[in-house]
Amino acid sequence: MIFLPLHTRRLVIQVCCGLKAGPHQKSVNLEMSRPSSNLAEFREAFSKAKHIAVITGAGVSAESGVPTFRGAGGYWRKWQAQHLATPEAFARNPSRVWEFYHYRREVMMTKSPNPAHVAIAECESRLRKQGRKVVVITQNIDELHRKAGTRNLFEIHGSLFRTRCTTCSSVKENYKSPVCPALEGKGAPDPEVQDAVIPVQDLPRCEEIGCSGLLRPNVVWFGETLDSNLLGEVEKELEMCDLCLVVGTSSVVYPAAMFAPQVAARGVPVAEFNMESTPATMGFTFHFQGPCGTTLPPALARHETEIIS
């Protein structure tokens, strides 16, 4: 999740060191100016866009009551997510890691998309009928975009509701509750709760014939690389988009943190919707501060120039 692939490293050098843009790119203006918060100006750009990329992070789901495990108080029991969401943590204590993910799965089964998820999905559906495209690139593993109805979706960090076998590598959707009998009633987040210490043979196991290997959540853990084929598809979308929205992301987790700057480097308008400024804010065209569920719906509502058949 931290590793920067070659194309992203190349972009970092170009943007940060001021190298010339490629032959098919507009020149990069390295003069930083404060991004606009003028909704009418954004709506003008939105009305003309034919291929919109929406990059989303944890902030878009926070309004649905999804724990982010980031910042102050971002603990499960006495551990922060980055100390549990690693291959090393799973190898040392698969029972504890599965308790953590079982808790998150159970929580997510009670959550619903908020107005930001719905606005994105409705915008995608509406513009599709006009021959325009909206693609969502999310760092979230909660599947709330799916629940809202988004179709063109790249879940670059995986999903809580898919498992991968550590033996045969089989990936399967898994919406069982609990994910295995031994985890029923386990995973409470309170600091005083003791680990369940579930025997490894009782943790989720592969159901492929002749396998029965230990399953793990099919998510990208800290220290792991993103799927190269998926990243290639994402890069194609970013190269084609003529408007980019960055919604509820801190712009600090790589390589996703470089997606929007990659688009901005082509001279394409980028609009950030977030509760606060991020390290990337000054490089964007627009910045709308506040809850995404409040700022995003009016930004993506039907424009007066749209023709509805």
N, C-alpha and C positions, 0 to 999 in steps of 0.2 A: 504493500500500500504506500510505502515511502519511495520506492524505486522510481526513478524517472527514465522512461524509455528514450531511445536515441532521438526520435523526432521531437520529444518534449525538451530534452537537453539542448537541442539545436535552437529551439524557440527561445529558451531562457537566454542563451548567448545573444540571439538577435535582438530581443527586446531590451535586455539589461545593458548590453554593450553598444547598442546603436548601429549594428551592421545593416547593410542595405537589404531591403526586402527582395524576395525572389522575383523571377521574371513575370509571374502571374499575380503578384501582390502589389497593392498600393503602397506607396512609401509610408513609413512609420513616422508619425509626428511625435517626437520625444519631448515636446513641450507639454508639461502637465498642466491642465486647467481643471478647476473644480467641476465635477459632473453636474449636469442640469437636473433639477427636480420638477421641471415643467411637464406636467402630464399631457398637455395639449401637443407639445413637441414630440413626446414619445408616441402619442396616438397617431401622429402624422407618419412617423417612421413605421409604425405597426400596420397602418393601412396600406402601405406600399410593399411590405415584405411578402415574399412568395415561399420562403423556406426558413422557418423559425426554429432555432435550437433553444431548448429550455434546460438549464443545468440546475439541479436541485440538491439540497443538502438537508441536514438534520433539522434546521430551523423551520422548514416547511411542514414537518410533522409534529413539531413541538406543540403547536396549537391544537393538535388532536389528543394531547395528553400523553405523548410518547416520551418516555425517559430518554434523554440524550447521552447520559453518562459522560458529559463533558463539563469542564469548569468546576466551580465550587459546588460541593455536594454531589458530584457526579460519581458516586460510589455504589457498588453492589456489595452488600455486607461491608467488609473493610478493604475491598480491592477496587481499583479503578479499572475501566474496561481495557485499557492498553496492557494491563498485567494479566488479563484473562484471555483476551482475543489474540493469542499468539500460538504458533505451532508448538513452541516450547512448553507453554502452560498446559496445553492439551496432552502432550507427551508425559508431563509430570503428574498431572491430576485430571484425567478425563472426566471423572465424576463431578468435580467442582465446576469445570467448564460447561458440562452438560446441564448442571443445575442452573447456571447463569443463563444459558440459552433457552432452557425450558421455561424459566421465568419470563423471559422476553417474548417467547412465542405465546404464552398464555395471556400476557398483557395485550399483545397485539390483536388477539382474537376478540378483544372487547372494544377495540378502537375503530373509529370510522373516519373516512376522509373529511377534511375540513374545507371551508370555502376556497382555499388556495388550490387544493387538489382538484376540486370540482371545476374551478374556473379554467384550469389548464386543460382538463379533459373535454370540457364543453367547447373551448376554443379549437382544440384539435378536430373535433367532430364537425364543427361548423365550417372551418376553413377547408377541410377535406372536400366538402361539397362544392367549394369554389375552385378546386384544383390547386389549392395551396397546401403546404405541408408543415406540420408541427411535429418535432421529435423531442422526446424527453430523455435526458441523460441524468440518471439519479445515482447518488452515492448511498441512498437509503436502502435498507434491507427489509423494510416493513411491509412492502407490497400495497401501500395505500394508494399509489398511483393506479395500480391495477384495479383496486376496488372502485376507484372513481371512474374508471372506464377508459383510461389512456391505453391506446393501442401501440403507437410507435414508441416503444420503451426500451431503453438500455439500462439494466440494473448492474452497474459496473462492479459493485461490491458483493453481488450475489443476493440471496434471499434467506430469511429466517425459515422459510417453509420449503426449502430444498435441502436434501442431505447428500453427502458424498461418501462412498465407501473407501476406507483407508487401505483396503486390500485390492479390490477389483476396479476402483475408481468410478463405479456406476453412480450417476446422479439421478435422483428421483424427487418428484414433488412429495411433500409429506405434511399433511394437515391434521395428523393424529393429535388428540388431546386426552391424556398426555402422550408425548412422543414415544414413550415406552412405559409399561406398568410400574417399574421401579421408581420412576420420577413423579408419580402421582402425589400431589400434595407437597412436593419438594420445591426448592428454589426461592424461598422467602428471602427478601433483600435485607432484612433488618440486621444490623451489625452483631447482635448477640446470638443470632442463629448459628448453630454449629453445622459443619459440612455433613451431608448425608453419608458420605463414604460408601457409595454404591459399588459393589464388585463389578469389574469391567465386563464380565460376561453377562451382566444384567442391564448394561447400558444399551442404547439403540444399536441393533445389528442389521446387517445387510440381508435382504430377503431373496437375493439372486440365488438360483439353484446351485448348490455346492459351494457357496461362499461363506455366509454368516460372519463376514468381517465387521470390525467396529466402524460405526458410522460417525461422521463429524458434520457439523453444520456446513452447508456449501456457501460459505461466505469468505471474503478475502480478509485474512487476518493481518495484523501489523507485521511487517517484515516479509510478506508474500507479494508476489507480482500479480498484476492484473492480467487477465486472459489476453494474449497478444492479438488473437483474431477479433475479439470484441473491441479492443482498442483501435484496431484498424478500421472497423466499421464506424466507430465513433468519430475518428479523425476525418473520414470521408464526409460525414454529416456536417462537421464543423467547417470543412473547407467549402461546402456548398451553401451554408446558411447566409442569409442577408440581414438577419437580425438575431441577436442572442440575448436571452434573459438568464440572469444568475439569481436564483431564488433560495434564500435561507441557508446559504453556505458560508463558512468562515474563510474560505479561500486559503486554507493552510495545509490541507491534506493533499499530498501529491500522489499521482500525477494530475488528479482532477483540478487542482488549484491553477494549473496552466491552461486549461481548456479555454476559458473566456479570454485571457490575455492573447492566446493564439488567434482568436477571432478578431480581437481589437487590433492586432498587428496588421491585419488585412485592411483596416480602415472601416470595418463593419460596425454599426452601432451596437453597443452592449449596454444593457440596462440591469442594474443591480437592485434587488428587492430584499431588504434585510433589516433586522432590528437595530443594527449599528454599522458603522463603517468597517471595512476590512483592509488588509494590506494591499488589496488590488483595486480598491475603490477609485483612487485618483486616475487610474488608467482607463476608466470606463466613460461612456457618453452620458449615462443617466444613473442617478441613485435615488431610490425612494425608500425612506426610512420609516419603519413601523412594522406591525404584525403583517405577515404575508397574506393572511386571510382577509385583511382589510385593504391593503394597497393593491393586491393583484387583480381581484375581480373587476374593478372599474378600468384597469389598464387593458384587460383582455376582452372586455365586452364588445359586442358588435359595433363596428364603426359605421358611421352614417353613409360611407361610400360603398359598403358591402351590399351586394345584390343577393337576396335570398330567394331561391327558386321554390 
